Amino acid sequence: MDLHQLFVFTKVVEHKSFSKAAEDIFLSQSTVSSHIKALERTLNMRLFDRVGREIILTPYGSRLYQWALKLLFLKDEAMLDLKEGMNELKGMIRVAASSVPGQFILPKMIKDFRDQYANVVFQIEQSSSKVVIDKVLNGTVDVGLLGGKFENDKLCYSRLFKEKLVLITSNQTKIKGPVTIQELVKYPFIMRKSGSGTHAMVEKLLKKKKISKEQMNIIAYTESGQTLIQFVMADIGIAIISEIAAKEYAKKQLLKMHEIDGFDDERYFYLVYNKYKTLSLLSRLFIENVK
């Protein structure tokens, strides 16, 4: 059984498409199709059913996929054990990250890892913490980085470090900190969308202080932390964000950062992966490197 054919097969399974698999691994679609047909001839069984434009994994294909992952992983382990140049390990690691880890933590992780494994390619998706977890659970990414924990028996977490939230305002705003959450009610407020770790912490703070969201002067919700910061810098409203993100802009005097009186809650950033997903050797090395 040809290992390269198995590798191509796993990519078709993961992308659910011959054309997308071909694009991912830099082959022509006809070459990918030839590899799959050759594999089917070798095994004397159909691996995919072609239903219109869609391809559906057969029961044989589904069982082969699990074996293919194990065989490819074993091949990578053998290469590492034989010490035939660890820098020659090649492959892609798929990462989903929420806004703060994606912008301020992940770049250094990738740099440190690529200093050891120069031929690794990263595919990075940035979204809310909830979407990150969904991607980890359904196996479309290898690892996730986020600012909160979602309990699920399938998930393994590694704690990275902790931080707190702060208030940010434009340079034109006359607020002087530290401020209380009650003082903020009268100001236009920019809020992260539900599903982000920051949104969950702000809601927890409001509940603790017995302030409803209806009492807040919320003028906009945004999925993007970067968009939120731009709104604040443009003096459209104020916001509560991660201290690590706020510091970068405050140092450059692009906005003002204030402590929130009575808000001492801290949160952790985590690396998370699905313990039931068979990870490549590179993904496992990345997880160990982060730890």
Phi, psi and chi 1 to 4 in degrees:
 res  aa     phi    psi   chi1   chi2   chi3   chi4
   1 MET       -  126.7 -166.1 -179.0  -61.2      -
   2 ASP   -78.3  122.1 -171.7  -62.1      -      -
   3 LEU   -65.8  -34.3  -73.1  176.2      -      -
   4 HIS   -66.4  -38.8 -177.1   62.6      -      -
   5 GLN   -62.5  -39.8  -70.8  175.4   -5.4      -
   6 LEU   -63.4  -39.2  -73.2  177.0      -      -
   7 PHE   -62.4  -45.7  171.6   71.6      -      -
   8 VAL   -62.2  -42.1  172.7      -      -      -
   9 PHE   -57.7  -45.1  167.0   69.7      -      -
  10 THR   -62.8  -34.3   62.2      -      -      -
  11 LYS   -70.3  -37.7  -66.5  -57.8  172.2 -174.7
  12 VAL   -64.8  -41.2  174.4      -      -      -
  13 VAL   -61.8  -47.2  173.8      -      -      -
  14 GLU   -67.5  -35.4  -71.4  163.3    8.5      -
  15 HIS   -91.7  -13.9  -72.4  -74.3      -      -
  16 LYS    56.3   32.1  -61.3  178.9 -178.3  177.4
  17 SER  -163.8  133.7  163.0      -      -      -
  18 PHE   -68.5  -41.8  -77.9   75.5      -      -
  19 SER   -67.9  -42.3   59.3      -      -      -
  20 LYS   -68.4  -37.4  -70.8  179.6 -179.5  176.7
  21 ALA   -63.0  -43.4      -      -      -      -
  22 ALA   -59.9  -42.5      -      -      -      -
  23 GLU   -64.7  -39.5 -175.1  179.1  -16.7      -
  24 ASP   -63.9  -42.1 -175.6    7.4      -      -
  25 ILE  -106.3   14.8   55.2 -179.3      -      -
  26 PHE    60.0   44.8  -53.9  105.8      -      -
  27 LEU  -122.4  163.7  -66.6  175.8      -      -
  28 SER   -77.8  156.5   67.3      -      -      -
  29 GLN   -62.8  -36.2 -174.1  172.4  -21.9      -
  30 SER   -66.0  -35.3   60.2      -      -      -
  31 THR   -67.0  -42.3  -58.4      -      -      -
  32 VAL   -60.8  -46.0  169.3      -      -      -
  33 SER   -60.5  -39.4  -63.9      -      -      -
  34 SER   -64.5  -41.2  -64.2      -      -      -
  35 HIS   -62.2  -43.3  -78.8  -48.8      -      -
  36 ILE   -66.5  -42.8  -61.1  -57.6      -      -
  37 LYS   -63.5  -40.2  -73.4  176.7 -177.4  175.2
  38 ALA   -63.8  -40.2      -      -      -      -
  39 LEU   -65.2  -41.6 -171.5   57.5      -      -
  40 GLU   -64.6  -37.6  -71.8  179.8  -33.4      -
  41 ARG   -66.7  -41.9  -77.5 -163.5  -59.7  -88.5
  42 THR   -61.0  -42.5  -60.0      -      -      -
  43 LEU   -86.6  -13.7  -62.7  170.8      -      -
  44 ASN    56.7   44.0 -165.9   27.9      -      -
  45 MET  -154.7  151.1   57.4 -176.6   62.7      -
  46 ARG   -82.9  130.1 -175.1 -178.6  -70.9  -82.9
  47 LEU   -98.0  -27.6  -59.0  175.0      -      -
  48 PHE  -130.7  144.5  -64.2   98.1      -      -
  49 ASP  -100.0  130.9  -74.9  -32.7      -      -
  50 ARG   -95.4  109.3  -75.8   79.3  170.7  173.6
  51 VAL  -113.9   98.8 -178.1      -      -      -
  52 GLY    63.1 -126.2      -      -      -      -
  53 ARG   -89.4   -6.9  -66.9 -175.4  177.8 -179.5
  54 GLU   -95.0  152.4  -66.3 -174.5    0.0      -
  55 ILE  -116.6  135.8   57.5  168.4      -      -
  56 ILE  -122.6  131.6  -59.1  171.4      -      -
  57 LEU   -67.6  130.0 -152.2   56.3      -      -
  58 THR   -78.9  167.7   67.1      -      -      -
  59 PRO   -56.7  -37.0  -27.9   36.1      -      -
  60 TYR   -65.2  -42.6  -64.4  114.0      -      -
  61 GLY   -62.8  -39.7      -      -      -      -
  62 SER   -62.8  -41.7 -177.1      -      -      -
  63 ARG   -70.5  -38.4  -68.2  179.2   70.2  176.4
  64 LEU   -64.5  -36.2  178.3   63.4      -      -
  65 TYR   -57.2  -44.3  178.3   62.7      -      -
  66 GLN   -64.0  -40.4  -61.0  -55.7  -40.6      -
  67 TRP   -69.0  -38.0  -78.3  108.7      -      -
  68 ALA   -61.4  -42.8      -      -      -      -
  69 LEU   -61.0  -41.7  -69.2  175.1      -      -
  70 LYS   -66.8  -41.8  -68.9  175.3 -176.6  176.9
  71 LEU   -66.4  -41.3  -72.0  168.4      -      -
  72 LEU   -67.6  -37.1  -67.9  169.3      -      -
  73 PHE   -64.9  -42.3  178.0   70.2      -      -
  74 LEU   -63.0  -38.0 -170.2   61.6      -      -
  75 LYS   -61.4  -44.6 -179.2 -152.8   74.7  170.4
  76 ASP   -64.1  -40.1  -72.9  -17.6      -      -
  77 GLU   -62.5  -41.0  -86.2 -162.7  -44.9      -
  78 ALA   -62.6  -42.3      -      -      -      -
  79 MET   -60.6  -42.3  -73.4  176.3   60.7      -
  80 LEU   -68.0  -41.7 -175.2   60.2      -      -
  81 ASP   -64.7  -36.1 -174.9   58.8      -      -
  82 LEU   -78.7   -6.4  -67.4  169.3      -      -
  83 LYS    55.8   41.9  -58.5 -175.4 -175.7  -63.0
  84 GLU   -87.1   53.4  -68.3 -179.5   -7.4      -
  85 GLY    79.7   91.5      -      -      -      -
  86 MET   -61.5  -26.8  -71.7  174.2   57.8      -
  87 ASN   -68.7  -14.0  -87.5  -27.9      -      -
  88 GLU   -85.0   -5.6  -66.7 -179.8   12.6      -
  89 LEU   -62.4  129.0  -78.5  173.2      -      -
  90 LYS  -123.7  154.1  -64.6 -179.7 -179.2  179.1
  91 GLY   154.5 -177.9      -      -      -      -
  92 MET  -119.6  140.3  178.2  177.6  -73.8      -
  93 ILE  -115.9  124.6  -60.0  175.3      -      -
  94 ARG   -97.9  125.3  -67.3  173.3  172.0   81.4
  95 VAL  -126.4  133.2 -177.3      -      -      -
  96 ALA  -110.5  133.6      -      -      -      -
  97 ALA  -137.9  141.8      -      -      -      -
  98 SER   -75.0  172.7   59.8      -      -      -
  99 SER   -59.5  -49.5   59.5      -      -      -
 100 VAL   -68.1  -51.4  174.7      -      -      -
 101 PRO   -59.8  -38.4  -21.9   32.5      -      -
 102 GLY   -63.7  -36.0      -      -      -      -
 103 GLN   -89.7  -35.4 -169.8  173.8   -7.9      -
 104 PHE  -117.0  -13.9  -61.7   99.3      -      -
 105 ILE  -114.1  -45.7  -57.2  171.8      -      -
 106 LEU   -59.7  -40.1 -173.9   57.4      -      -
 107 PRO   -54.7  -42.0  -28.7   36.9      -      -
 108 LYS   -69.4  -38.0  176.7  150.0 -169.5  -31.7
 109 MET   -59.1  -44.5  -71.0  179.8  175.5      -
 110 ILE   -67.0  -41.3  -70.3  175.9      -      -
 111 LYS   -61.1  -46.6 -177.1 -177.7 -176.6  -53.9
 112 ASP   -60.1  -41.2  -70.5  -15.0      -      -
 113 PHE   -70.7  -41.1 -167.5   71.0      -      -
 114 ARG   -73.1  -17.0  -68.1 -165.1   79.0 -103.5
 115 ASP   -63.8  -28.3  -76.0  -15.1      -      -
 116 GLN   -95.6  -36.9  -60.2  175.8   65.7      -
 117 TYR  -127.5   87.4  -52.2  101.0      -      -
 118 ALA   -71.9  -16.6      -      -      -      -
 119 ASN   -98.3   12.8  -65.7  -42.8      -      -
 120 VAL   -84.5  137.9 -179.8      -      -      -
 121 VAL  -112.0  136.0  176.3      -      -      -
 122 PHE  -107.7  134.4  -76.3   83.7      -      -
 123 GLN  -109.5  118.0  179.5  174.9  -63.0      -
 124 ILE  -116.1  130.8  -59.2  159.4      -      -
 125 GLU  -120.0  131.2  -59.1  177.0   33.1      -
 126 GLN  -112.7  129.8 -166.3  163.4  -44.0      -
 127 SER  -160.7 -173.6   51.0      -      -      -
 128 SER   -70.7  162.4   69.6      -      -      -
 129 SER   -57.5  -39.6  -64.6      -      -      -
 130 LYS   -64.0  -42.0  179.5   62.0  171.9   64.3
 131 VAL   -68.0  -37.5  174.0      -      -      -
 132 VAL   -56.1  -48.2  169.1      -      -      -
 133 ILE   -62.0  -42.1  -74.4  -63.0      -      -
 134 ASP   -59.6  -41.0  -71.0  -18.2      -      -
 135 LYS   -68.3  -38.1  -70.9  179.2 -179.8  -65.5
 136 VAL   -66.0  -42.2  172.5      -      -      -
 137 LEU   -67.6  -38.8  -75.7  171.2      -      -
 138 ASN   -87.8    0.4   64.2   31.5      -      -
 139 GLY    81.2   11.0      -      -      -      -
 140 THR   -79.0  -14.2   54.2      -      -      -
 141 VAL  -128.6  161.9  -61.8      -      -      -
 142 ASP   -86.4  -41.3  -57.6  -49.6      -      -
 143 VAL  -140.5  159.3  -63.6      -      -      -
 144 GLY  -128.7  152.9      -      -      -      -
 145 LEU  -127.4  128.6  -65.7  173.7      -      -
 146 LEU  -156.7  167.1   69.1  164.9      -      -
 147 GLY  -105.9   49.3      -      -      -      -
 148 GLY   176.4  164.1      -      -      -      -
 149 LYS  -113.9  133.5 -120.0 -178.5  174.8 -177.7
 150 PHE  -116.3  116.4  -65.2   76.0      -      -
 151 GLU   -72.1  128.7  -64.8  -56.9  -32.6      -
 152 ASN  -163.7  135.7 -171.0  -63.9      -      -
 153 ASP   -62.9  -19.7  -68.9  -18.0      -      -
 154 LYS   -81.6  -13.4  -64.8  179.7 -179.6  178.5
 155 LEU   -99.8  139.6  -59.7  174.8      -      -
 156 CYS  -116.7  127.9  -73.5      -      -      -
 157 TYR  -111.2  143.9  -72.1   91.1      -      -
 158 SER  -122.3  121.1  -67.8      -      -      -
 159 ARG   -74.0  131.5 -174.0 -177.2  -71.8  178.5
 160 LEU   -95.7  -70.8  -58.8  177.2      -      -
 161 PHE  -161.5  172.4   61.6   88.7      -      -
 162 LYS  -112.9  160.4   63.3 -177.6  177.8 -178.6
 163 GLU  -158.3  178.9   64.2  130.5   27.0      -
 164 LYS  -129.3  173.1   61.6 -177.7  179.7  179.7
 165 LEU  -100.3  152.0  -59.8 -176.1      -      -
 166 VAL  -136.2  165.8  -65.7      -      -      -
 167 LEU   -90.6  137.5  173.7   73.8      -      -
 168 ILE  -120.3  143.0   57.6  168.8      -      -
 169 THR  -136.5  164.9   67.6      -      -      -
 170 SER   -72.7  166.9   71.3      -      -      -
 171 ASN   -67.9  -18.4  -70.9  -33.2      -      -
 172 GLN   -84.3  -21.9  -68.0   76.6   40.7      -
 173 THR   -69.0  139.6  -56.0      -      -      -
 174 LYS   -93.2   12.5  -64.8 -179.9 -179.6  178.6
 175 ILE   -64.3  136.7  -65.9  175.8      -      -
 176 LYS  -123.1  125.1  -67.1 -176.6  179.7  179.0
 177 GLY   -91.7  173.2      -      -      -      -
 178 PRO   -70.5  153.1   17.9  -22.4      -      -
 179 VAL  -119.0  159.5  -63.8      -      -      -
 180 THR   -97.5  156.5   65.3      -      -      -
 181 ILE   -63.7  -29.8 -169.2   66.0      -      -
 182 GLN   -64.1  -33.0  -72.1   83.3   -3.5      -
 183 GLU   -68.7  -23.4  -69.3  177.5   62.7      -
 184 LEU   -81.7  -13.0  -54.5 -177.2      -      -
 185 VAL   -58.8  -34.3  172.9      -      -      -
 186 LYS   -81.6  -11.3   59.4 -175.2  176.9 -178.1
 187 TYR   -94.1  147.1  -69.1   94.5      -      -
 188 PRO   -58.6  132.9  -21.0   32.0      -      -
 189 PHE  -124.1  133.1 -162.0   84.1      -      -
 190 ILE  -101.2  128.4  -43.6  -63.5      -      -
 191 MET  -119.6  139.1 -170.1   86.4  160.3      -
 192 ARG   -69.5  149.5  -74.9  -66.5  -56.1  -83.1
 193 LYS   -69.6  155.9  -90.9 -170.1  175.9 -179.8
 194 SER   -58.7  139.4  177.2      -      -      -
 195 GLY   113.5  -17.3      -      -      -      -
 196 SER   -90.4  153.5   77.4      -      -      -
 197 GLY   -64.3  -36.6      -      -      -      -
 198 THR   -64.4  -43.5  -59.4      -      -      -
 199 HIS   -58.5  -44.0 -179.8   97.2      -      -
 200 ALA   -62.1  -40.1      -      -      -      -
 201 MET   -70.9  -37.9  -76.8 -165.1   72.3      -
 202 VAL   -65.1  -42.5  171.5      -      -      -
 203 GLU   -60.6  -39.7  -80.3 -157.1  -33.9      -
 204 LYS   -64.1  -40.6 -176.0  179.3  176.0 -177.8
 205 LEU   -64.4  -45.6  171.2   62.9      -      -
 206 LEU   -61.5  -42.4  -66.4  174.1      -      -
 207 LYS   -63.7  -40.5 -171.6  174.7 -179.5 -179.7
 208 LYS   -62.5  -36.3 -177.1  178.9  176.2 -178.6
 209 LYS   -93.3    6.5  -62.1  -63.0 -178.4 -178.8
 210 LYS    58.2   42.7  -63.3 -178.4  179.2  178.5
 211 ILE  -115.5  125.4  -61.3  172.1      -      -
 212 SER   -84.8  158.7   67.5      -      -      -
 213 LYS   -65.7  -25.1  -80.6 -157.3  -72.7 -171.7
 214 GLU   -66.8  -27.8  -72.8   70.4   26.8      -
 215 GLN   -75.4  -22.8  -69.4  174.9  -95.8      -
 216 MET   -78.0  148.7  -60.1  -73.8  -69.7      -
 217 ASN   -91.3   66.5 -177.0   16.5      -      -
 218 ILE   -78.5  120.8  -61.0  172.9      -      -
 219 ILE  -106.8  -13.3   62.5  166.3      -      -
 220 ALA  -161.1  144.5      -      -      -      -
 221 TYR  -114.1  139.8  -71.4   88.8      -      -
 222 THR  -140.6  145.6  176.5      -      -      -
 223 GLU   -80.3  -24.6 -172.3  124.1   -4.4      -
 224 SER   -98.9  125.2  164.7      -      -      -
 225 GLY   -64.4  -35.1      -      -      -      -
 226 GLN   -65.8  -41.4 -175.3   61.0   43.8      -
 227 THR   -62.9  -42.2  -60.0      -      -      -
 228 LEU   -57.1  -45.7 -179.3  145.9      -      -
 229 ILE   -63.4  -39.8  -70.4  170.1      -      -
 230 GLN   -64.5  -37.3  -67.4  -63.2  -35.2      -
 231 PHE   -61.6  -43.8  -91.0   58.9      -      -
 232 VAL   -66.2  -44.6  172.1      -      -      -
 233 MET   -61.7  -30.8  -73.3  167.6   53.7      -
 234 ALA   -82.3    4.6      -      -      -      -
 235 ASP    64.7   33.6 -161.2   29.8      -      -
 236 ILE   -86.4  -30.3  -63.1  169.8      -      -
 237 GLY  -172.7 -178.3      -      -      -      -
 238 ILE  -110.0  168.9   63.0  174.8      -      -
 239 ALA  -157.8  162.0      -      -      -      -
 240 ILE  -111.9  124.2  -65.5  174.6      -      -
 241 ILE  -139.4  178.1   68.4  166.5      -      -
 242 SER   -62.8  137.6  161.7      -      -      -
 243 GLU   -62.5  -37.9 -177.2 -179.9   34.4      -
 244 ILE   -63.1  -34.8 -169.4  173.4      -      -
 245 ALA   -75.7  -42.4      -      -      -      -
 246 ALA   -62.6  -38.7      -      -      -      -
 247 LYS   -59.5  -39.2  -84.8 -176.2  176.4  178.0
 248 GLU   -59.5  -39.8  -65.8  -68.6  -38.3      -
 249 TYR   -83.0  -35.5  -68.1   88.1      -      -
 250 ALA   -65.6  -37.1      -      -      -      -
 251 LYS   -61.3  -35.2  -80.3  179.5 -173.7  175.6
 252 LYS   -88.5    5.4  -62.5  173.7 -175.8  175.9
 253 GLN    57.8   35.9  -62.0 -176.4  -30.1      -
 254 LEU   -88.5  -19.3  -63.3  171.9      -      -
 255 LEU  -158.9  175.0   49.5   72.5      -      -
 256 LYS  -108.6  144.7  -66.8  177.9 -177.9  177.1
 257 MET  -118.5  134.1 -178.3  176.1   77.7      -
 258 HIS  -130.7  142.5  -49.9  -81.0      -      -
 259 GLU   -71.8  150.9  -61.8  -77.6  -23.5      -
 260 ILE  -107.0  114.1  -56.0  171.4      -      -
 261 ASP   -60.9  130.4 -166.8   31.6      -      -
 262 GLY    81.0    5.2      -      -      -      -
 263 PHE  -113.7   86.3 -174.0   37.1      -      -
 264 ASP  -103.9    4.8  -58.9  -41.1      -      -
 265 ASP   -62.0  137.5  -68.7   13.2      -      -
 266 GLU  -118.1  156.2  -66.2  174.8  -40.4      -
 267 ARG  -130.0  159.1   68.7  166.8  172.0  177.3
 268 TYR  -106.8  149.0  -75.6   91.9      -      -
 269 PHE   -97.6  142.9  -72.1  109.9      -      -
 270 TYR  -129.7  150.5  -62.6   92.0      -      -
 271 LEU   -98.9  136.8  176.9  143.7      -      -
 272 VAL  -135.5  144.1   60.5      -      -      -
 273 TYR  -144.1  163.2   61.8   94.3      -      -
 274 ASN   -92.2  114.2 -172.4  -24.5      -      -
 275 LYS   -69.3  -12.3   63.3 -175.3  177.8 -176.0
 276 TYR   -96.8   -1.8  -66.6  111.0      -      -
 277 LYS   -92.3  130.1  175.4 -180.0  168.3   65.6
 278 THR   -75.8  109.5  -56.8      -      -      -
 279 LEU   -89.7  150.1  -64.2  171.9      -      -
 280 SER   -69.0  162.8   68.1      -      -      -
 281 LEU   -59.2  -40.2  177.3   60.3      -      -
 282 LEU   -61.9  -41.9  -80.7  171.7      -      -
 283 SER   -63.5  -40.5  -63.6      -      -      -
 284 ARG   -65.1  -39.8  -70.6 -179.0  178.7  -84.3
 285 LEU   -64.2  -38.5  -72.4  170.8      -      -
 286 PHE   -63.1  -44.2  178.8   70.3      -      -
 287 ILE   -60.7  -45.0  -69.1  167.6      -      -
 288 GLU   -65.0  -37.7  -70.4  -55.2  -47.9      -
 289 ASN   -64.4  -40.1 -163.3   66.1      -      -
 290 VAL   -65.9  -42.1  169.0      -      -      -
 291 LYS   -58.9      -  -73.2 -179.8  179.3  177.7
